[in-house]
Amino acid sequence: MSAEIAQAPFSAAAAEQRRKGLRVAFAVSIGFIFAVYSGAIVPFLGPLFAAQFLLGSSMPMPLGKTLGMAALILVAGLFLMVLTSAFGDRPATFLMLLALIYFSCFVAQSSGRGGPATFLVLVVAIIVPLLGILNRDLANSILSILVTGVLSGTLLMWLAYAIIPEPPGMSPAVELPTMRVPSYLRALANTVILLAAVAICLTSDQLAAALVIPITVASLLGQLDVAASGRAAVGLVIVNLLGGALASVAYAILTLRPNLFFMFLIVLVVTLLLGGRAAARSKDAGMFAGALTIFLILFGLGVSPLPGSAAESFSTRILYVAAALIYALIAAALLWPRRQVQVRRLSE
């Protein structure tokens, strides 16, 4: 009898995480297909926002918080559009201003504040300058791209909770954010790492590579813990590469029967695989969330109407991902404060 009572909380938690994974798979699949059908320039943006919203909590965000997060992302996008327009032709000043934005986001991340909004602002702070500088034709469309992404991500989140609600009388465990003392040195190191990747990509004429590499770097920096063992770091890279490999396989399968229904099935299967693991309460959840991010970006670029996005092979894009992961891993090992790493090892 006591064994059954002890096992009940675990089964309830497993059911809760299963529902969260189903919501992510449903929202991402529906959102991705709708974005492709409507001809969205960046079809992965809305599904990516929705996945981050849903993975951030087992309860739907209150309306006030939802509107606040959407407003934050849009204000950040507008601010970055102004910066890109005013300082895009002055690289040194422009990069310094981007560094301030990245540093603020990484400080918030290191202190446990902001939740998914911090990573989403980072994504916006990467996409807006790259689209604004590398593709002048899209510069005037950036605002509409952001508005569509934020609104669709928000609607997908609420739709997922409406279709797959929590059972009546069930109250999911409240996941309080872990507040920590911000590590300014680590945030500064992360800023240098990401800014270097963005600076290199701003000099490239390959827009797909320019989008993949810095977003992958930002995603890994949010997952990485240098204090972990070398085996764990290798596992982190492998799991993130899994997202790229799945995107390559998914695109190859799609070419056999290129229609929206087949695309929906492919995205649904992959998001069930990655989203289910990302929704679990485990140390590996962040890695699978990163793999899902990489899958959405690579697969989205494959079917995107962006100029030249379909020209590059997926093997080339996976090389971009691998290079970004290895670069971020080595750079973090070299630049992150040693004292912090040693303290963490002693605490373990």
Steps between C-alpha positions, in 0.01 A plus 500: 500500500779743594680415176190594300468830687867581437467410134192720443685836492747361249225374267318835530821687416562269203147562370550875541823495302335283234229759456762775475687305231177444305422870516843586363466247217150621412583871508826468307351273231190709442693827514772381264257375236290816520813716466617309192151507348474877550843555343675629813854620435626350829258209559676372811459819703138456621543127584827581679329764715212262575738220603688731736174626655369146553825354631534785748203386709236229541233769538388753239655839555262758648371750247699783656826306490430384145438854380806622689725240341361569153545874554858446619590303188336753269661799674837325480442438129404862433799626697734273306348611171576861592855410604559305179368783285697770686830322567511211252756684290721562805612149601696587814221705659236250388684203651551687828126567524423135422749399769306701759177322404661155505667574833167601656337177378783282629495673839129425524566138398776453756273628778208277401278795407294550188421137422451427128468872423875545545590246231230631268634855530845361416355331190336828395825687566674260262239474224414871464857630439584211267188539288530879504862504380539187287171532315386856439185377327381348828591801714153651463334165579674435831226657711225298332711184540539565873134592553387187317744284696401637841125494432503153347719364782262644760188369325658157457578488872139573598365263234720219629367548854143512366544172309709323767395654834597396848241261650235665722614516859864444405744774591840451340796555724600864499844532344660791681799651322834435666635841595877527509759770548576622146843413367616810318830347389323202349247732331788707362671186366176384337458845343848482346433149368166586340610841373797345320269252325258777400783725377636224277156422362431867424788492252359190326267495202348166605187595690412142598840450665473841663173399665601147601839565660431780754162357610669163556774672703241687711303180556805302613621776733166476678546125551872473560661435835878482482507349848340186361717212389650481154270209422196716582631779276543255212149371565373856485653550157369164374143568612502843336643349181211255515267789424697580184515135394125463547442814291712354221317165507162675523575718197621200299175315582295807413651514150350156433148634552506880522158595636376670816340193654820297469695795641259517793556129578879540482506804730255332739713188536822695557342739749346210689848350527687817597217693668411209725856479629524879528186502718642248746624612840857392456843649443476394135187707432695812400710302253195362321341846498817619326480212252138596427610859438767388254256267322245779456760744367662260252178341377336842485782640288468200268139583416534878536463740204809688621736565206757222477367314804422185305821509296729379776498131580399383843840340544650849469254638755575219744866592464402856596323364808794276592745787457283729712466240777871423512589870487266583788623204705869584459449874541300451820767269639763766431310815600270401783637601843713221647414581858131434433579164345716396795234600753242293316727197495560528875128532566443177308 
